[in-house]
Amino acid sequence: MSVNLQALLVWLGNYGHLSYAKLSELLWELGRIFVGVGTLQKTNQRVAAAVKPALKALWEWEPLQLSSFQISMRH
């Protein structure tokens, strides 16, 4: 499964609120691509683990940016 397809499936699952069963059905209907529910679950877990360090860094970085923005607006 390509990285682009993995990204689309994770996005549809998490933000489009499609179940793994519906994602599997969608792939089959669109391209006769069989991807099992277990594969979709593991893909979602791998992507979540891959982006976790970046999200953690963003959460640590963002308050610093906000405080400097507020300070600069006072001057």
C-alpha positions in Angstrom: 0.0 0.0 0.0 1.5 3.4 -1.0 2.2 6.1 1.5 -0.3 8.3 -0.2 -3.0 5.7 0.1 -2.2 5.1 3.7 -2.4 8.8 4.4 -5.8 9.1 2.7 -7.2 6.1 4.6 -6.0 7.4 8.0 -7.4 10.8 7.2 -10.8 9.3 6.1 -10.9 7.1 9.2 -10.0 9.8 11.7 -11.4 13.0 10.2 -14.1 11.5 7.9 -15.2 9.2 10.7 -15.3 6.2 8.4 -15.1 2.8 10.1 -12.4 0.3 9.1 -15.2 -1.8 7.5 -16.4 1.1 5.4 -12.8 2.0 4.4 -12.3 -1.6 3.2 -15.6 -1.5 1.3 -14.6 1.8 -0.3 -11.3 0.5 -1.5 -13.0 -2.5 -3.0 -15.7 -0.5 -4.7 -13.3 2.1 -6.1 -10.5 -0.1 -7.3 -11.1 -3.7 -6.4 -8.4 -3.4 -3.8 -8.9 -5.7 -0.9 -7.5 -4.4 2.4 -8.7 -6.1 5.5 -9.9 -4.4 8.7 -6.8 -5.7 10.6 -4.5 -4.1 8.0 -6.3 -0.8 8.3 -6.1 -0.9 12.1 -2.3 -1.6 12.0 -1.8 1.2 9.4 -3.6 3.7 11.6 -1.5 2.6 14.6 1.8 2.9 12.6 0.8 6.4 11.3 -0.1 7.5 14.8 3.2 6.3 16.2 5.1 8.0 13.4 3.5 11.4 13.9 3.5 11.3 17.7 7.0 12.8 18.2 6.2 15.7 15.8 2.9 16.4 17.6 4.6 16.3 21.0 7.2 18.8 19.7 4.5 21.0 18.3 2.7 21.1 21.7 5.9 22.1 23.4 6.8 24.7 20.8 3.4 26.4 20.4 3.0 27.9 23.9 6.4 29.6 23.4 5.2 31.1 20.1 1.9 32.3 21.7 3.7 34.0 24.6 6.1 35.8 22.3 3.2 36.9 20.1 1.3 38.3 23.1 4.4 40.2 24.2 5.0 41.6 20.8 1.4 42.8 20.6 1.9 44.9 23.8 4.7 47.0 22.4 
